[in-house]
Amino acid sequence: MTSAYDALFTPLSIKGVKLRSRIVCPPMVQVRPIVSTEGIAWYRRLAAGGAALVIVEATGVPHFGAELTVDTLRPLVKAIHGEGSAAAIQLFPVPFGQPVDLNGLTTDQINGIIEQYGRAAAICRDAGFDGVEPHGAHGYMLNQMFMPDKNNRTDEYGGSLENRCRLAVRIVRQMRHAAGDDLLILYRHTPEGKQYTLEDSLYLAGRTIEAGVDVLDISPARKEIPADLAGPFKAKFKVPVIAVQGMDDPAAASDALQTGRCDLVAVGRQLIADAAWPRKVQEGRLSDIVKCTKCNKGCFGRLKEHKPVECVQWQGDEVAPFIR
C-alpha cells in the first residue's frame, strides 16, 4: 500500500455493510440494460477494479415488479459482490429520461410514486442489494421539488421549505418501512442552487436522516477545493458523506478524507476510462492508469446519442474485454 494514499484504502463499515476502501463508483447511465449480459459485465468490470461500493445507474421505479424483479436483479448483484464490492442502485421516480410535469402531478400520482419507491426498495433488498439511493440532485424531479424557482405547487408539496422537503422525506420513510433495516438508504443531493442555499440543503438532509437515510451523497461537492461543499454535511451529521467531483486525483481525494470533509469519495468518468484505478493507486502504479482526459466524447457524447457508453482511451481487449 502506498502510504501517501492510505486514507483511500481504510475500510469502513456502515450498519454492517463492509466497504474495503473509501472509493465509490457513482451511478452513471451507460445505455445497456442493467440486467442484460452486457450490463452485468459492465458492472462486474467496475467492481473488479477495486471500488468499494458500486452504485448502479439511475433506474426508474416503475420498472420494478415488471422487468426488474428479484430473479432478474440477482445476477447483477452477484456479479458486483463476486468482485468484492458492495452493491447499491440509484432510484429515479420515472423511467430515466422521461419528462415530468412537476407542477401538474396530482396528489394521487405523487402518492403512487412514493409507493413505487417502497416496492422498488423491497425488491432490491430481496435481490441482495446493500443499498438504494433516491436521485435528488442535478435538477431532476426530486431536486426540482426542492427548488422554489421550479416548484410552483400550492398544496402540501409546495411553498415553504418544509413542504418542498416533503416528497423526499416521504419517499425515504416509505422505503424504510418497506425494506426494514436490512438495506442502506443513500440520498443524492446538490447542495446549492440558484434559488436555494446550503442552509436549506442542510435542513433537507436532517429531515431525510430522521426519516431513515444512512448515507448522504453530495453531488457536486466542490466549489473551490475537493469536498468543500460536503464538509458542512460531514460536520453537522453523524452519517457517512460521499463527495463527488475532482476525486480522480488521488492526492486530492486523500486530502478530502484526511481533513474530514467527507467519508467516501466517488470517482466517475475515470472509472469508465480505467475501472482498475483504485487497484492501481493502491499498488502505486499511477503510470499504468488509463487516464480520463475529460473529453466527454465516448461517455457523454455517446450518451446523448443513446449509444452504449465507451471511452476513447480504450485500447484493445485488455481494457474493455466485455465490449469486444
Legacy VTK file of the C-alpha trace (Angstrom):
# vtk DataFile Version 3.0
C-alpha trace
ASCII
DATASET POLYDATA
POINTS 324 float
0.000 0.000 0.000
1.310 3.444 -0.845
1.419 5.436 2.379
0.539 8.706 0.629
-2.920 7.342 -0.143
-3.633 5.215 2.924
-6.770 7.230 3.658
-8.329 5.943 0.440
-7.908 2.346 1.470
-9.095 2.389 5.047
-12.082 0.020 5.392
-15.426 1.391 6.542
-18.465 -0.411 7.911
-21.919 1.158 7.621
-24.651 -0.679 9.526
-22.945 -3.987 8.883
-22.112 -3.324 5.230
-18.341 -3.641 4.991
-16.524 -1.471 2.461
-12.951 -2.409 1.596
-11.962 1.179 0.853
-13.392 4.703 0.681
-13.800 4.651 -3.116
-17.284 4.710 -4.614
-18.260 4.147 -8.215
-21.129 6.633 -8.618
-24.255 5.962 -10.688
-23.555 6.625 -14.374
-26.048 5.813 -17.110
-24.295 3.556 -19.635
-27.108 2.673 -22.117
-27.078 -1.074 -21.673
-29.973 -2.804 -19.907
-28.649 -3.340 -16.409
-29.768 -6.975 -16.252
-28.519 -7.856 -19.750
-25.327 -9.831 -20.299
-23.553 -6.636 -21.368
-24.920 -4.594 -18.491
-23.902 -7.149 -15.897
-20.418 -7.357 -17.433
-20.136 -3.569 -17.252
-20.796 -3.530 -13.521
-18.642 -6.595 -12.887
-15.735 -4.721 -14.505
-16.297 -1.679 -12.285
-16.330 -3.843 -9.159
-13.300 -5.880 -10.222
-11.231 -2.702 -10.468
-11.367 -2.223 -6.710
-14.209 0.220 -5.970
-15.664 -0.477 -2.531
-19.239 0.465 -3.420
-20.710 0.287 -6.904
-23.924 2.268 -7.356
-25.915 1.084 -10.356
-27.230 3.846 -12.596
-30.495 5.788 -12.245
-33.316 3.288 -12.728
-36.979 4.220 -12.832
-39.082 2.790 -10.012
-41.921 1.878 -12.437
-39.613 -0.828 -13.860
-39.568 -2.737 -10.578
-42.000 -5.601 -10.399
-42.112 -5.723 -14.196
-38.800 -6.428 -15.980
-36.822 -5.789 -12.809
-37.607 -8.500 -10.296
-35.750 -10.311 -7.554
-34.802 -13.035 -10.027
-33.634 -10.722 -12.835
-31.644 -8.483 -10.487
-29.854 -11.221 -8.543
-27.227 -11.952 -11.258
-26.300 -8.258 -11.324
-25.882 -8.119 -7.556
-23.972 -11.408 -7.571
-21.556 -10.068 -10.203
-20.779 -6.980 -8.110
-20.494 -8.898 -4.843
-18.384 -11.546 -6.509
-15.675 -8.977 -7.181
-15.609 -7.771 -3.586
-17.762 -4.634 -3.848
-20.945 -3.659 -2.065
-23.878 -3.009 -4.403
-26.395 -0.183 -4.390
-28.751 1.145 -7.031
-29.978 4.656 -7.713
-33.753 5.003 -7.970
-35.443 7.518 -10.256
-39.127 8.492 -9.939
-39.902 7.792 -13.616
-38.093 5.919 -16.397
-34.815 7.808 -16.833
-35.091 10.497 -19.498
-38.887 10.707 -19.351
-40.097 14.293 -18.878
-42.216 15.113 -15.848
-44.638 17.999 -15.309
-43.761 18.530 -11.667
-46.459 21.108 -11.059
-49.103 19.135 -12.923
-48.811 15.942 -10.892
-51.889 15.148 -8.846
-51.634 14.120 -5.209
-52.680 10.603 -6.201
-49.886 10.451 -8.768
-47.344 11.584 -6.179
-48.648 9.002 -3.718
-48.242 6.401 -6.439
-44.605 7.384 -6.961
-43.964 7.124 -3.216
-45.484 3.639 -3.160
-43.352 2.608 -6.143
-40.208 3.644 -4.277
-41.221 1.374 -1.422
-41.868 -1.558 -3.736
-38.545 -0.997 -5.511
-36.673 -0.900 -2.192
-38.212 -4.192 -1.060
-37.337 -5.876 -4.355
-33.780 -4.553 -4.175
-33.399 -5.856 -0.626
-34.651 -9.295 -1.619
-32.357 -9.343 -4.655
-29.367 -8.823 -2.368
-28.556 -5.147 -2.870
-26.836 -3.476 0.059
-28.390 -0.078 -0.596
-30.728 2.111 -2.614
-30.401 5.790 -3.466
-33.171 8.194 -4.485
-31.760 10.658 -7.035
-32.469 14.087 -5.568
-29.763 16.025 -7.419
-28.822 17.703 -10.699
-32.137 19.374 -11.439
-34.135 16.189 -11.849
-37.631 15.767 -10.441
-36.860 15.330 -6.731
-34.380 18.194 -6.880
-36.929 20.357 -8.707
-39.454 19.677 -5.971
-36.947 21.245 -3.559
-36.260 24.271 -5.796
-38.516 27.293 -5.130
-37.998 28.567 -8.680
-39.202 25.262 -10.188
-41.812 24.195 -7.649
-44.949 26.270 -8.144
-47.279 23.930 -6.319
-49.790 25.360 -3.841
-50.529 22.122 -1.984
-48.586 20.362 0.794
-45.639 19.826 -1.570
-45.063 23.473 -2.479
-44.282 26.834 -0.915
-42.423 26.546 2.376
-39.082 24.804 2.831
-40.784 22.133 4.914
-43.293 21.463 2.129
-40.562 21.303 -0.510
-38.794 18.640 1.573
-41.953 16.577 1.988
-41.658 14.324 -1.068
-38.068 13.328 -0.295
-38.950 12.632 3.334
-41.987 10.526 2.446
-40.044 8.540 -0.151
-37.316 7.730 2.356
-39.852 6.850 5.026
-41.748 4.578 2.632
-38.563 2.783 1.567
-37.537 2.248 5.173
-40.986 0.905 6.008
-40.976 -1.443 3.013
-37.406 -2.725 3.306
-36.885 -2.541 7.055
-33.415 -2.087 8.485
-31.791 -4.595 6.132
-30.987 -2.032 3.461
-28.875 1.111 3.426
-30.670 4.203 2.188
-28.499 6.802 0.499
-29.737 10.171 -0.714
-28.091 12.143 -3.514
-28.486 15.910 -3.357
-26.995 19.005 -4.985
-26.019 21.251 -2.039
-26.551 24.670 -3.631
-28.885 26.032 -6.287
-29.769 29.346 -7.858
-32.718 29.747 -5.520
-31.758 27.641 -2.511
-28.892 27.806 -0.060
-26.551 25.404 1.657
-28.502 26.004 4.861
-31.692 24.916 3.072
-29.915 21.744 1.979
-28.696 21.027 5.490
-32.300 21.230 6.648
-33.371 18.755 3.938
-30.528 16.423 4.897
-31.573 16.479 8.528
-35.178 15.683 7.663
-34.209 12.763 5.407
-31.871 11.378 8.065
-34.725 11.488 10.578
-36.791 9.543 8.028
-34.157 6.846 7.588
-31.246 7.963 5.394
-27.943 6.263 6.261
-25.571 7.969 3.798
-25.569 11.428 2.197
-24.281 11.602 -1.380
-23.358 15.227 -2.150
-23.050 15.996 -5.860
-21.324 18.129 -6.895
-19.328 18.536 -3.699
-16.760 21.046 -4.885
-16.824 24.807 -5.054
-13.192 25.792 -4.508
-11.431 22.693 -3.193
-12.416 18.997 -3.304
-15.328 18.197 -0.983
-15.662 21.703 0.477
-19.431 21.575 -0.131
-19.614 18.152 1.513
-17.788 19.396 4.597
-20.770 21.146 6.241
-22.822 17.926 5.993
-19.954 15.910 7.449
-19.605 18.429 10.293
-23.309 18.571 11.142
-24.436 14.935 10.832
-23.172 11.591 12.050
-23.998 9.639 8.883
-21.228 8.999 6.304
-20.933 11.540 3.488
-19.910 10.809 -0.105
-18.193 13.616 -2.032
-18.282 13.787 -5.815
-16.135 15.802 -8.255
-12.393 16.087 -8.665
-11.688 12.828 -6.851
-9.812 11.205 -9.732
-6.721 12.935 -8.311
-5.585 10.517 -5.561
-3.863 13.294 -3.619
-6.974 15.488 -3.635
-9.205 12.568 -2.678
-6.897 11.567 0.173
-6.766 15.153 1.426
-10.559 15.420 1.441
-10.719 12.312 3.608
-7.831 13.189 5.909
-9.136 16.673 6.609
-12.596 15.343 7.473
-14.575 16.927 4.650
-16.096 13.576 3.679
-16.042 9.855 4.494
-16.155 8.441 0.964
-15.063 9.708 -2.452
-16.833 8.975 -5.723
-14.764 8.610 -8.877
-16.867 8.676 -12.054
-15.581 9.079 -15.587
-12.109 7.940 -14.555
-13.560 4.523 -13.726
-15.081 4.351 -17.185
-11.660 5.007 -18.668
-9.945 2.586 -16.282
-12.007 0.622 -13.782
-8.768 -0.577 -12.171
-7.916 2.962 -10.987
-8.450 2.002 -7.295
-6.241 -1.047 -7.503
-3.506 0.755 -9.439
-3.487 3.655 -6.978
-3.274 1.259 -4.044
-0.383 -0.593 -5.684
1.440 2.622 -6.563
1.093 2.027 -10.315
-0.069 5.536 -11.197
1.807 5.485 -14.508
-0.255 2.458 -15.593
-3.584 4.253 -15.227
-5.540 4.845 -18.421
-6.349 8.471 -17.705
-9.654 10.152 -18.365
-8.999 13.278 -20.432
-12.497 14.667 -19.738
-13.118 14.925 -23.473
-16.715 13.704 -22.914
-16.760 12.020 -26.334
-17.076 8.345 -25.549
-19.163 8.848 -22.417
-21.433 11.903 -22.568
-21.190 12.148 -26.342
-22.476 8.632 -26.875
-24.969 9.003 -24.042
-26.576 11.954 -25.816
-26.907 9.774 -28.911
-28.350 6.963 -26.775
-25.457 4.687 -27.671
-23.671 2.396 -25.207
-21.104 4.417 -23.287
-17.444 3.724 -24.054
-14.159 5.629 -23.714
-11.910 6.942 -26.468
-8.942 5.949 -24.299
-9.727 2.241 -24.550
-7.084 0.330 -26.472
-7.849 -3.309 -27.053
-9.432 -6.212 -25.286
-7.303 -5.918 -22.187
-9.022 -2.656 -21.281
-12.636 -3.399 -22.123
-12.979 -7.125 -22.837
-16.751 -7.140 -22.416
-17.262 -4.758 -25.315
-15.368 -6.766 -27.931
LINES 1 325
324 0 1 2 3 4 5 6 7 8 9 10 11 12 13 14 15 16 17 18 19 20 21 22 23 24 25 26 27 28 29 30 31 32 33 34 35 36 37 38 39 40 41 42 43 44 45 46 47 48 49 50 51 52 53 54 55 56 57 58 59 60 61 62 63 64 65 66 67 68 69 70 71 72 73 74 75 76 77 78 79 80 81 82 83 84 85 86 87 88 89 90 91 92 93 94 95 96 97 98 99 100 101 102 103 104 105 106 107 108 109 110 111 112 113 114 115 116 117 118 119 120 121 122 123 124 125 126 127 128 129 130 131 132 133 134 135 136 137 138 139 140 141 142 143 144 145 146 147 148 149 150 151 152 153 154 155 156 157 158 159 160 161 162 163 164 165 166 167 168 169 170 171 172 173 174 175 176 177 178 179 180 181 182 183 184 185 186 187 188 189 190 191 192 193 194 195 196 197 198 199 200 201 202 203 204 205 206 207 208 209 210 211 212 213 214 215 216 217 218 219 220 221 222 223 224 225 226 227 228 229 230 231 232 233 234 235 236 237 238 239 240 241 242 243 244 245 246 247 248 249 250 251 252 253 254 255 256 257 258 259 260 261 262 263 264 265 266 267 268 269 270 271 272 273 274 275 276 277 278 279 280 281 282 283 284 285 286 287 288 289 290 291 292 293 294 295 296 297 298 299 300 301 302 303 304 305 306 307 308 309 310 311 312 313 314 315 316 317 318 319 320 321 322 323
